[in-house]
Amino acid sequence: MAKAIVEKNQAFLDKVIRDNEKLVLTCANLKQELKDLQSEYSKCKQETLQSFEPKIQKLLEDHKLNMANTKKELMDQLTHNPFEKEKEKVKEETEKKLKKLEEECKKTLKNIKSSAIDKENKLKAEFNKKLADVPKQIESETNEYRRKLESERNTWQQKRVEELREKYQKKYKDDLQIAKEKQESLMNDVISKLKVDAEEENKELQEKYDTNLQNHRKIEKDLNFQIDEKNKKINEIYQERKEREKEISSLKAQLKQCQCEKLKLQIESANSNLMHLKNQLDLEKQKLYIVDEQVAHEKKSLEMKYNSIREDNQTLELKLQDLRMRIQNEQSKAQQRIEEVSEKHKSELSLIAERVKSTVAKKDEIIQQLMDRLSALGGDDDDF
């Protein structure tokens, strides 16, 4: 987000810098035109000097040649003429011719110099006129660009701020919606998973309970059957004992009646059998007591398992309540994060507005520096 803002600000700065470079390029073009005018002026001056200098040189050479020829003729005449007067006359004529030629040369040189000066003044006036128009042209283009920039700056700045505000508000709403959807999806997934886990665990515990209950009923049925068999056997032993007691009583009566050894032996044998039956009865009672203890232990174990299952269910209920509390805490934290994100977006928007203002101020400063440089360049051109 901040990167996109920086890139857009950088793009705007690049645009301003390109516009400033165009101004600098315009100034450079004007400077180049100024240099071209200077070079053209120098070239014209040089061409003027170069065009008239050979003529002047030729006139001087012609003058020297004429002077040499005239001198040679006069010397020949003086050498071959014996008359002094004619010599003086020829000398005077020669001097007159020399003065006339010298005056003509001076007049020609004066005309050439006057023509060169006029041409030079004309070129200098044209150059100064173009040079005087350069700062005006620079100032005109600079003012036009400044007016255009000032007219577009507020509109662009407002438009840019509105675009950024709409963009971040839309992004904030999208992020908020996505966060809510993720949170609701996470909560639904967690609740569904907990429900499935709880149902599976309850189902598994119920199956264990049903299996243990069936086993317990089967064991209880077997034990009841064994108890019935034992009771039946005990009743038989009691019945047999009663019969033996009756026999003993009968034998005792017979013993009292006849007092014979045989009956005593029978009584002792009956007593021995009776003791054996008593021992068997005690042993059966002990076995029955052990079976009762086993049944009680199994029942207690099943009750403990049932209580454990109930405790596990209660633990699951507590876990579910704790999870709901955690989900509520996560919701409150998510709401707090959403508020923090909102505050962060607001601070980023204000920071962006400050950066835009700073960018515009920096752009104005760069433009002012360029204007100062252009003004300085215009002042230097005026001095030139």
C-alpha positions as CSV (number, residue, x, y, z in Angstrom):
1,M,0.0,0.0,0.0
2,A,2.7,2.5,1.1
3,K,4.8,1.2,-1.8
4,A,2.1,2.1,-4.3
5,I,1.7,5.6,-2.8
6,V,5.5,6.1,-3.0
7,E,5.5,4.9,-6.6
8,K,2.7,7.2,-7.6
9,N,4.4,10.1,-5.8
10,Q,7.6,9.2,-7.5
11,A,5.8,9.1,-10.9
12,F,4.4,12.6,-10.2
13,L,7.9,13.8,-9.2
14,D,9.3,12.2,-12.4
15,K,6.6,14.1,-14.4
16,V,7.6,17.4,-12.6
17,I,11.3,16.7,-13.2
18,R,10.6,15.9,-16.9
19,D,8.7,19.2,-17.2
20,N,11.6,21.0,-15.5
21,E,14.0,19.2,-17.8
22,K,12.0,20.5,-20.7
23,L,12.4,24.0,-19.3
24,V,16.1,23.4,-18.8
25,L,16.2,22.0,-22.4
26,T,14.4,25.1,-23.7
27,C,16.9,27.3,-21.8
28,A,19.8,25.2,-23.3
29,N,18.2,25.5,-26.8
30,L,18.1,29.3,-26.3
31,K,21.6,29.3,-25.1
32,Q,22.6,27.2,-28.1
33,E,20.8,29.7,-30.3
34,L,22.7,32.5,-28.5
35,K,26.0,30.6,-29.1
36,D,25.0,30.1,-32.8
37,L,24.3,33.8,-33.1
38,Q,27.7,34.6,-31.5
39,S,29.4,32.1,-33.8
40,E,27.5,33.6,-36.8
41,Y,28.6,37.1,-35.7
42,S,32.2,36.0,-35.3
43,K,32.0,34.2,-38.6
44,C,30.5,37.3,-40.4
45,K,33.2,39.4,-38.8
46,Q,35.9,37.0,-39.8
47,E,34.4,36.7,-43.3
48,T,34.3,40.4,-43.6
49,L,37.9,40.8,-42.5
50,Q,38.9,37.8,-44.7
51,S,36.9,39.2,-47.7
52,F,38.4,42.8,-47.5
53,E,41.9,41.9,-46.3
54,P,42.9,40.2,-49.7
55,K,41.6,43.3,-51.5
56,I,43.6,45.6,-49.3
57,Q,46.6,43.4,-49.6
58,K,46.2,43.3,-53.3
59,L,45.9,47.2,-53.5
60,L,49.0,47.5,-51.3
61,E,50.9,45.1,-53.5
62,D,49.7,46.9,-56.7
63,H,50.6,50.2,-55.1
64,K,54.1,48.9,-54.2
65,L,54.5,47.4,-57.7
66,N,53.4,50.7,-59.3
67,M,55.8,52.6,-57.0
68,A,58.6,50.3,-57.9
69,N,57.9,50.5,-61.6
70,T,57.6,54.3,-61.4
71,K,60.8,54.5,-59.4
72,K,62.5,52.3,-61.8
73,E,61.3,54.4,-64.8
74,L,62.4,57.6,-63.0
75,M,65.7,56.1,-62.2
76,D,66.1,55.1,-65.8
77,Q,65.1,58.5,-66.9
78,L,67.5,60.1,-64.4
79,T,70.2,57.8,-65.5
80,H,69.7,58.5,-69.2
81,N,68.4,62.1,-69.0
82,P,71.2,64.6,-68.7
83,F,68.9,67.5,-67.9
84,E,68.4,68.5,-64.4
85,K,65.2,70.3,-64.9
86,E,63.5,67.5,-66.5
87,K,64.7,65.4,-63.6
88,E,63.1,67.7,-61.1
89,K,59.9,67.8,-63.2
90,V,59.8,64.1,-63.4
91,K,60.4,63.9,-59.7
92,E,57.6,66.3,-58.9
93,E,55.2,64.4,-61.2
94,T,56.2,61.2,-59.6
95,E,55.6,62.5,-56.1
96,K,52.2,63.8,-57.2
97,K,51.3,60.4,-58.6
98,L,52.5,58.8,-55.4
99,K,50.4,61.1,-53.3
100,K,47.4,60.6,-55.5
101,L,47.8,56.8,-55.3
102,E,48.3,57.0,-51.6
103,E,45.1,59.1,-51.2
104,E,43.2,56.7,-53.4
105,C,44.5,53.8,-51.3
106,K,43.5,55.6,-48.1
107,K,40.1,56.4,-49.5
108,T,39.6,52.8,-50.6
109,L,40.7,51.5,-47.2
110,K,38.4,54.0,-45.5
111,N,35.4,52.8,-47.6
112,I,36.2,49.2,-46.9
113,K,36.6,49.9,-43.2
114,S,33.3,51.9,-43.2
115,S,31.5,49.1,-45.0
116,A,32.8,46.5,-42.6
117,I,31.9,48.6,-39.6
118,D,28.4,49.1,-40.9
119,K,27.9,45.4,-41.6
120,E,29.3,44.7,-38.1
121,N,27.0,47.2,-36.5
122,K,24.0,45.7,-38.4
123,L,24.9,42.2,-37.3
124,K,25.5,43.3,-33.7
125,A,22.1,45.1,-33.6
126,E,20.3,41.9,-34.9
127,F,22.2,39.9,-32.4
128,N,21.4,42.2,-29.5
129,K,17.7,42.2,-30.6
130,K,17.6,38.4,-30.6
131,L,19.5,38.3,-27.3
132,A,17.1,40.8,-25.7
133,D,14.2,38.6,-26.8
134,V,15.7,35.5,-25.2
135,P,15.0,36.4,-21.5
136,K,11.5,37.6,-22.5
137,Q,10.8,34.3,-24.2
138,I,12.2,32.3,-21.2
139,E,10.1,34.4,-18.8
140,S,7.0,34.0,-21.0
141,E,7.3,30.3,-21.2
142,T,8.2,30.0,-17.5
143,N,5.1,32.1,-16.5
144,E,2.9,30.1,-18.8
145,Y,4.2,26.8,-17.3
146,R,3.8,28.3,-13.8
147,R,0.2,29.4,-14.5
148,K,-0.6,26.0,-15.9
149,L,1.0,24.3,-12.9
150,E,-0.8,26.5,-10.4
151,S,-4.1,26.0,-12.1
152,E,-3.7,22.2,-12.2
153,R,-2.0,21.7,-8.8
154,N,-5.1,22.1,-6.6
155,T,-7.3,20.1,-8.9
156,W,-4.7,17.4,-9.2
157,Q,-4.0,17.4,-5.4
158,Q,-7.7,17.1,-4.6
159,K,-8.3,14.5,-7.2
160,R,-5.3,12.5,-6.0
161,V,-6.4,12.7,-2.3
162,E,-9.9,11.6,-3.3
163,E,-8.5,8.7,-5.3
164,L,-6.3,7.6,-2.4
165,R,-9.2,8.0,0.1
166,E,-11.6,5.9,-2.1
167,K,-8.9,3.3,-2.7
168,Y,-8.0,2.9,0.9
169,Q,-11.6,3.0,2.1
170,K,-12.4,0.2,-0.5
171,K,-9.4,-1.7,0.6
172,Y,-10.3,-1.3,4.3
173,K,-13.8,-2.6,3.6
174,D,-12.5,-5.5,1.6
175,D,-10.0,-6.4,4.3
176,L,-12.6,-6.1,7.0
177,Q,-15.0,-8.3,5.0
178,I,-12.3,-10.8,4.4
179,A,-11.3,-10.8,8.0
180,K,-14.9,-11.3,9.1
181,E,-15.4,-14.1,6.6
182,K,-12.1,-15.8,7.7
183,Q,-13.1,-15.4,11.4
184,E,-16.6,-16.9,10.8
185,S,-15.2,-19.7,8.7
186,L,-12.6,-20.5,11.4
187,M,-15.3,-20.4,14.1
188,N,-17.6,-22.7,12.1
189,D,-14.8,-25.1,11.3
190,V,-13.7,-25.2,15.0
191,I,-17.3,-25.7,16.2
192,S,-18.0,-28.3,13.5
193,K,-14.8,-30.1,14.4
194,L,-15.5,-30.0,18.1
195,K,-19.1,-31.2,17.5
196,V,-17.8,-34.1,15.3
197,D,-15.1,-35.0,17.8
198,A,-17.6,-34.9,20.7
199,E,-20.2,-36.9,18.8
200,E,-17.5,-39.5,17.8
201,E,-16.2,-39.7,21.3
202,N,-19.7,-39.9,22.8
203,K,-20.6,-42.6,20.2
204,E,-17.4,-44.5,21.1
205,L,-18.1,-44.2,24.8
206,Q,-21.7,-45.2,24.3
207,E,-20.6,-48.3,22.3
208,K,-18.1,-49.2,25.1
209,Y,-20.9,-48.6,27.7
210,D,-23.3,-50.8,25.7
211,T,-20.7,-53.5,25.2
212,N,-19.7,-53.4,28.9
213,L,-23.4,-53.4,29.9
214,Q,-24.1,-56.5,27.7
215,N,-21.0,-58.2,29.1
216,H,-22.1,-57.3,32.6
217,R,-25.6,-58.6,32.0
218,K,-24.2,-61.8,30.5
219,I,-21.8,-62.3,33.5
220,E,-24.7,-61.4,35.9
221,K,-26.9,-64.0,34.1
222,D,-24.1,-66.6,34.3
223,L,-23.5,-65.7,38.0
224,N,-27.2,-65.9,38.8
225,F,-27.4,-69.2,37.1
226,Q,-24.4,-70.4,39.1
227,I,-26.0,-69.0,42.3
228,D,-29.2,-70.8,41.5
229,E,-27.3,-74.0,40.9
230,K,-25.3,-73.5,44.1
231,N,-28.5,-72.7,46.0
232,K,-30.1,-75.8,44.6
233,K,-27.1,-77.8,45.6
234,I,-27.1,-76.2,49.0
235,N,-30.8,-77.1,49.4
236,E,-30.0,-80.6,48.4
237,I,-27.2,-80.7,50.9
238,Y,-29.6,-79.2,53.6
239,Q,-32.2,-81.8,52.7
240,E,-29.6,-84.6,52.8
241,R,-28.3,-83.1,56.1
242,K,-31.8,-83.2,57.5
243,E,-32.2,-86.7,56.4
244,R,-28.8,-87.6,58.0
245,E,-29.9,-85.8,61.1
246,K,-33.1,-87.8,61.1
247,E,-31.0,-90.9,60.6
248,I,-28.7,-89.8,63.4
249,S,-31.6,-89.2,65.6
250,S,-33.1,-92.5,64.7
251,L,-29.7,-94.2,65.2
252,K,-29.3,-92.4,68.6
253,A,-32.7,-93.7,69.5
254,Q,-31.7,-97.1,68.4
255,L,-28.4,-96.7,70.2
256,K,-30.2,-95.8,73.4
257,Q,-32.5,-98.7,72.9
258,C,-30.0,-101.4,72.0
259,Q,-26.7,-100.0,72.9
260,C,-24.9,-102.0,70.4
261,E,-21.5,-101.4,68.9
262,K,-22.6,-101.6,65.4
263,L,-25.0,-98.7,65.9
264,K,-22.2,-96.6,67.4
265,L,-20.0,-97.3,64.4
266,Q,-22.9,-96.3,62.2
267,I,-23.4,-93.1,64.3
268,E,-19.7,-92.3,64.0
269,S,-19.8,-93.0,60.3
270,A,-22.9,-90.8,60.0
271,N,-21.2,-88.1,62.1
272,S,-18.1,-88.4,59.9
273,N,-20.4,-88.1,56.8
274,L,-22.1,-85.2,58.5
275,M,-18.8,-83.4,59.1
276,H,-17.8,-84.0,55.5
277,L,-21.2,-82.6,54.4
278,K,-20.7,-79.6,56.7
279,N,-17.2,-79.0,55.2
280,Q,-18.6,-79.2,51.7
281,L,-21.4,-76.8,52.7
282,D,-18.9,-74.4,54.1
283,L,-16.8,-74.7,51.0
284,E,-19.8,-74.1,48.8
285,K,-20.7,-71.1,50.9
286,Q,-17.2,-69.7,50.6
287,K,-17.3,-70.2,46.8
288,L,-20.7,-68.5,46.7
289,Y,-19.2,-65.6,48.8
290,I,-16.3,-65.4,46.3
291,V,-18.7,-65.3,43.4
292,D,-20.7,-62.6,45.2
293,E,-17.5,-60.6,45.7
294,Q,-16.6,-61.0,42.0
295,V,-20.1,-59.9,41.0
296,A,-19.9,-56.9,43.3
297,H,-16.4,-56.1,42.0
298,E,-17.6,-56.3,38.4
299,K,-20.6,-54.2,39.2
300,K,-18.3,-51.6,41.0
301,S,-15.9,-51.7,38.0
302,L,-18.8,-51.0,35.6
303,E,-20.1,-48.2,37.8
304,M,-16.6,-46.7,37.9
305,K,-16.4,-46.9,34.1
306,Y,-19.9,-45.4,33.8
307,N,-18.8,-42.6,36.2
308,S,-15.6,-42.2,34.2
309,I,-17.6,-41.8,31.0
310,R,-19.9,-39.3,32.7
311,E,-16.8,-37.4,33.9
312,D,-15.3,-37.5,30.3
313,N,-18.6,-36.1,29.0
314,Q,-18.5,-33.3,31.6
315,T,-14.8,-32.7,30.7
316,L,-15.9,-32.4,27.0
317,E,-18.6,-30.0,28.0
318,L,-16.1,-27.9,29.9
319,K,-13.7,-28.0,27.0
320,L,-16.5,-26.9,24.7
321,Q,-17.4,-24.0,27.0
322,D,-13.7,-23.1,27.2
323,L,-13.5,-23.2,23.4
324,R,-16.5,-21.0,23.1
325,M,-14.9,-18.5,25.6
326,R,-11.7,-18.6,23.5
327,I,-13.7,-18.0,20.3
328,Q,-15.4,-15.0,22.0
329,N,-12.0,-13.8,23.1
330,E,-10.7,-14.2,19.5
331,Q,-13.7,-12.3,18.2
332,S,-13.1,-9.5,20.6
333,K,-9.4,-9.5,19.6
334,A,-10.3,-9.6,15.9
335,Q,-12.6,-6.6,16.5
336,Q,-9.8,-4.8,18.3
337,R,-7.5,-5.6,15.4
338,I,-10.0,-4.4,12.9
339,E,-10.3,-1.1,14.9
340,E,-6.5,-0.9,15.0
341,V,-6.3,-1.5,11.3
342,S,-8.9,1.2,10.8
343,E,-6.9,3.7,12.9
344,K,-3.8,2.6,11.0
345,H,-5.5,3.3,7.6
346,K,-6.6,6.7,8.9
347,S,-3.1,7.5,10.0
348,E,-1.8,6.3,6.6
349,L,-4.3,8.5,4.8
350,S,-3.2,11.5,6.9
351,L,0.5,10.6,6.3
352,I,-0.2,10.3,2.5
353,A,-1.9,13.7,2.5
354,E,1.2,15.1,4.3
355,R,3.5,13.4,1.8
356,V,1.4,14.8,-1.1
357,K,1.7,18.3,0.4
358,S,5.4,17.7,1.0
359,T,5.8,16.5,-2.6
360,V,4.0,19.6,-3.9
361,A,6.1,21.9,-1.7
362,K,9.2,20.1,-2.9
363,K,8.0,20.5,-6.5
364,D,7.4,24.2,-5.9
365,E,10.9,24.6,-4.4
366,I,12.4,22.8,-7.4
367,I,10.4,25.1,-9.8
368,Q,11.5,28.1,-7.8
369,Q,15.1,27.0,-8.0
370,L,14.8,26.5,-11.8
371,M,13.2,29.9,-12.1
372,D,16.1,31.4,-10.1
373,R,18.5,29.6,-12.3
374,L,16.7,30.8,-15.4
375,S,16.6,34.3,-14.0
376,A,20.3,34.1,-13.3
377,L,20.9,32.8,-16.8
378,G,18.8,35.7,-18.2
379,G,20.9,38.2,-16.1
380,D,24.1,36.6,-17.4
381,D,22.8,36.9,-21.0
382,D,22.0,40.6,-20.4
383,D,25.5,41.2,-19.1
384,F,26.9,39.5,-22.1
